[in-house]
C-alpha cells in the first residue's frame, strides 16, 4: 500500500499525457450531445470518486448528476429511461458482475457509456462506448490508493475538457509535483491519537466529501477501526449526539465556499473537547495537520494522498497488515 500510494504522482503524470487528446475528443462529443443528466455507477473507492465527480460536474457544468444503484439492474432487472444521458462507470478492475449488468442496461436504455477503468482489456472497457484508461498499472494491495487518485485526476481532466476550462486543466498539470509534496507532509501525530481508538467520524463537505468517504473506508479495511463518513452539513441532524469529550473526529476542509462552515464546525467540536484533527483549517485546541497549497479543485486529491501515508502507518501501529485486510479480495464480484 505504501509503495503504490507513493507511485500516484508518476501515475497522474503519465495519465495526463496519455489521455489529453482522447479527453479532448470526448469533451467535444459531450458538448455536442449536451446530456440532460449524468448517472454515475461504481462500488467502493470508485464510488467515492463518483461522489467527487458529482460535485465537480454540478458546480462546473450545472448538469444534474446522480448515482445509480446497480441492484436495480442486476437484482431487480429494471432499468430507468436513460436516453440523452451520460452514464459514467468508474472501476479499477472493470469486472464486477453487477457493474457490468448495469452498464449493459444503461446502453440499452439509450445512455452514452463512458468508463474510467484501470484494466484496459476488462469487460467494462470492452462494453463502454468510450474508455478513459486510469493508467495506474498493477495494484496488488487490496486497499486502492493510486487507482483512486488516478480516478480523481481523470475526472478533473474530463470535466475540464468538457467545460473548456483552460485554467483548471493548467492547474491539473501541476498535480504530480503537488502530490509528491503532499506525500512528504507529516501527519504522524494523528497516528498517536488514533492507535487505540475504536470509533471516529470523518467530516468534510462538497468537493471534499468523496475523500471523506474514502478515508473512512481505509480506516475500516486497513486499521480495523470503525469510521463513519459524515457531511459536515449533516452532523447536526443526529450524528452530533455521539460527539462527546475525547471522541475522535478527522476533518477535511478545502479552500472553497464550504470552508467557513467546516472550520466553524471544527472550532465548535474542539471547544466541546472532542479530539479534533483537521487538515485545511486553523482551529484552536485541534491537531492541525499540514496541507499543500493548490487550486481548490485539486486540494481533496492532495489531502487524501497525505492521508494514505498516515493510515498505512496507523495500520502497522495497530499491529495489522494494510495490504491484506481480513475477509476482503482485490476484485469484489458483487451480483
Helices and strands as residue ranges (DSSP letters): H 2-6, H 8-33, E 37-41, H 44-61, E 65-67, H 71-74, E 85-91, H 97-108, E 112-117, H 123-127, E 130-133, H 146-163, H 166-172, H 175-183, H 188-194, E 199-204, G 206-208, H 209-223, E 226-231, G 239-242, E 248-252, H 259-271, E 275-279, E 287-289, H 296-317
